[in-house]
């Protein structure tokens, strides 16, 4: 790992930060896929909670 030193030879605790960039908006097909996976995840969690709550 690279550790930068100042002019006096003192180690710096600060890391290099990457250059910022703008995120691109997702395509419609990707949005649909993400929405589907989110809905399946919500269904899985809700069904697990209902089954667990019902058995106690």
Secondary structure as GFF3:
##gff-version 3
##sequence-region A 1 56
A	DSSP	alpha_helix	28	55	.	.	.	ID=ss1
###
